């Protein structure tokens, strides 16, 4: 049995009521995946930066997940010469 560890780096930047997150997966030997997520606070909501960070990171990780599924489908199709219809 082999074991691997893949690391995802998440950088978060907040500017007032806008929060941006960038998620990077660099452990694949041939591909670096980068995804972004944002969250914007409603001006009427109380200032709670933790919620914006959580939402921006969740959106970035969700996008990263979709990118990885897309690459996986391409790899399967290249090997089988058949279209992938369901991975999610």
LINZIZI-V473490 format. One record per pair of residues at least 24 apart in sequence whose ideal C-beta (glycine too) atoms are under 10 Angstrom apart, sorted by the first residue. I is the first residue (numbers start at 1). J is the second residue. D is the distance in whole Angstrom. If there is no record, write none. Layout:
i->I j->J d->D
i->I j->J d->D
This chain:
i->6 j->68 d->10
i->8 j->33 d->9
i->8 j->35 d->10
i->8 j->60 d->9
i->8 j->61 d->7
i->8 j->64 d->7
i->8 j->65 d->10
i->9 j->34 d->10
i->10 j->35 d->10
i->10 j->37 d->9
i->10 j->53 d->10
i->10 j->56 d->9
i->10 j->57 d->6
i->10 j->60 d->7
i->10 j->61 d->8
i->10 j->64 d->9
i->11 j->36 d->10
i->11 j->57 d->10
i->11 j->60 d->9
i->12 j->37 d->10
i->12 j->49 d->10
i->12 j->52 d->9
i->12 j->53 d->5
i->12 j->54 d->10
i->12 j->56 d->7
i->12 j->57 d->7
i->12 j->60 d->9
i->13 j->38 d->10
i->13 j->53 d->10
i->13 j->56 d->9
i->14 j->39 d->9
i->14 j->41 d->10
i->14 j->49 d->6
i->14 j->52 d->7
i->14 j->53 d->7
i->14 j->56 d->9
i->16 j->40 d->10
i->16 j->41 d->8
i->16 j->47 d->9
i->16 j->49 d->10
i->16 j->52 d->10
i->17 j->41 d->4
i->17 j->42 d->8
i->17 j->43 d->7
i->17 j->45 d->9
i->17 j->47 d->8
i->17 j->49 d->9
i->17 j->52 d->7
i->18 j->52 d->8
i->18 j->56 d->9
i->19 j->49 d->7
i->19 j->50 d->10
i->19 j->51 d->9
i->19 j->52 d->4
i->19 j->53 d->6
i->19 j->54 d->9
i->19 j->55 d->7
i->19 j->56 d->4
i->19 j->57 d->9
i->19 j->59 d->10
i->20 j->52 d->10
i->20 j->53 d->10
i->20 j->56 d->6
i->20 j->57 d->10
i->20 j->59 d->10
i->20 j->60 d->8
i->21 j->52 d->9
i->21 j->53 d->7
i->21 j->54 d->9
i->21 j->55 d->9
i->21 j->56 d->4
i->21 j->57 d->4
i->21 j->58 d->8
i->21 j->59 d->7
i->21 j->60 d->4
i->21 j->61 d->8
i->21 j->63 d->10
i->22 j->56 d->9
i->22 j->57 d->10
i->22 j->60 d->6
i->22 j->64 d->10
i->23 j->56 d->10
i->23 j->57 d->7
i->23 j->58 d->10
i->23 j->59 d->9
i->23 j->60 d->4
i->23 j->61 d->5
i->23 j->62 d->9
i->23 j->63 d->7
i->23 j->64 d->5
i->23 j->65 d->9
i->23 j->67 d->10
i->24 j->60 d->9
i->24 j->64 d->8
i->25 j->61 d->10
i->25 j->64 d->6
i->25 j->65 d->10
i->25 j->67 d->8
i->25 j->68 d->7
i->28 j->68 d->9
i->28 j->71 d->8
i->30 j->71 d->10
i->31 j->67 d->9
i->31 j->68 d->9
i->31 j->71 d->7
i->33 j->63 d->9
i->33 j->64 d->6
i->33 j->65 d->10
i->33 j->66 d->10
i->33 j->67 d->5
i->33 j->68 d->6
i->33 j->70 d->10
i->33 j->71 d->8
i->34 j->60 d->9
i->34 j->63 d->9
i->34 j->64 d->8
i->34 j->67 d->8
i->35 j->59 d->8
i->35 j->60 d->5
i->35 j->61 d->7
i->35 j->62 d->8
i->35 j->63 d->4
i->35 j->64 d->4
i->35 j->65 d->8
i->35 j->66 d->8
i->35 j->67 d->6
i->35 j->68 d->9
i->36 j->60 d->6
i->36 j->63 d->7
i->36 j->64 d->9
i->37 j->61 d->7
i->37 j->62 d->7
i->37 j->63 d->6
i->37 j->64 d->9
